[in-house]
Amino acid sequence: MANAIYETKHRGCAIVCGAAPSLFADLEEARLLRPDADIYGCNNTAALVQEIEHVWTHHHTLAGQYKRDAKRPIFVHGNTQYPDIDYFWPAHWICGSSGVGSALWAKWLLGYDEVIMCGIPLTPESKVYVDGYPTKPMKNSQTEWADDGNFNTWHHQVLIRRDEGRFQGITSMSGWTRETFGAPK
């Protein structure tokens, strides 16, 4: 199925999961707010959250690892054609961290009316993943994050500069993203 076209358009609310330490607390609260929401993730979050069947990634070369780590069938979506990417989206405007990219994907490509980010605070602790996450924090170059203090500053600047109204309908449960894009009502 490599690089198929995903034709289903969704409505309602999607919860997207990132890998920050706040993931499970955020997810528990979001589920109370939107118990009927569909659950999606980024990168390797399907290995931790069993409801996740579809993930978004900027790291196309790791798509096969995400599938293996999930220990069940999942579908990997991305904006790069690669053998382990199941669904290719030519959406090179998707920016920011993988978690924020998954929120943009759920809103504008999958078609959800509302998207709630969980475990995507983009705060200093975001460089450390939630307990049990199977892989280490990565840069796009596939190397570990250096503690240079620029991780969140860079992501914040990219998101604000490239927003272009794309965050309408996207909220967050915690951190800088909640302060910037708001909390779900």
DAKACOR-V39627 format. One record per residue. N is the residue number from 0. RES is the residue in one letter. D_LAST is the distance of its C-alpha to the last C-alpha in Angstrom with 1 decimal. Layout:
n = {N N}
res = {RES RES}
d_last = {D_LAST D_LAST}
//
This chain:
n = {0 1 2 3 4 5 6 7 8 9 10 11 12 13 14 15 16 17 18 19 20 21 22 23 24 25 26 27 28 29 30 31 32 33 34 35 36 37 38 39 40 41 42 43 44 45 46 47 48 49 50 51 52 53 54 55 56 57 58 59 60 61 62 63 64 65 66 67 68 69 70 71 72 73 74 75 76 77 78 79 80 81 82 83 84 85 86 87 88 89 90 91 92 93 94 95 96 97 98 99 100 101 102 103 104 105 106 107 108 109 110 111 112 113 114 115 116 117 118 119 120 121 122 123 124 125 126 127 128 129 130 131 132 133 134 135 136 137 138 139 140 141 142 143 144 145 146 147 148 149 150 151 152 153 154 155 156 157 158 159 160 161 162 163 164 165 166 167 168 169 170 171 172 173 174 175 176 177 178 179 180 181 182 183 184}
res = {M A N A I Y E T K H R G C A I V C G A A P S L F A D L E E A R L L R P D A D I Y G C N N T A A L V Q E I E H V W T H H H T L A G Q Y K R D A K R P I F V H G N T Q Y P D I D Y F W P A H W I C G S S G V G S A L W A K W L L G Y D E V I M C G I P L T P E S K V Y V D G Y P T K P M K N S Q T E W A D D G N F N T W H H Q V L I R R D E G R F Q G I T S M S G W T R E T F G A P K}
d_last = {38.0 37.8 36.0 35.2 33.0 29.7 29.5 26.6 23.5 20.3 17.4 14.1 12.2 14.1 13.8 16.4 18.3 20.3 23.0 22.1 22.8 19.2 18.9 19.3 17.2 14.3 15.1 15.5 12.0 10.4 12.9 11.9 8.3 10.1 13.7 15.1 14.1 17.2 18.0 19.8 21.3 23.5 27.1 28.1 24.9 26.2 28.8 26.3 23.7 25.7 23.2 23.4 26.0 25.2 24.9 25.0 27.6 29.2 32.0 34.0 36.9 35.0 33.6 36.5 35.8 32.2 33.6 36.2 33.9 31.5 34.6 33.5 33.2 30.3 29.9 29.6 28.4 29.4 30.7 34.2 36.7 38.0 39.6 36.9 34.0 33.5 31.5 32.2 29.9 31.7 28.6 30.0 27.3 24.9 24.9 24.0 23.9 24.2 20.6 19.3 21.8 20.5 17.0 18.9 21.1 18.5 16.9 20.1 22.8 21.5 19.5 16.1 13.5 10.7 11.7 10.3 13.1 14.6 17.8 17.7 17.4 20.5 21.9 25.6 25.1 23.9 27.7 28.2 26.9 25.6 28.5 30.1 29.1 32.4 32.9 33.1 30.9 32.5 33.0 33.6 37.3 36.8 37.8 36.1 34.0 36.2 34.8 35.4 32.2 31.3 28.9 25.6 27.1 28.3 25.0 23.1 25.8 25.8 22.1 22.1 25.5 24.7 21.1 22.5 19.0 18.5 15.2 13.5 10.9 11.2 9.0 10.5 10.5 13.5 16.2 17.1 14.9 11.7 13.6 14.6 12.0 8.8 6.3 3.8 0.0}
//
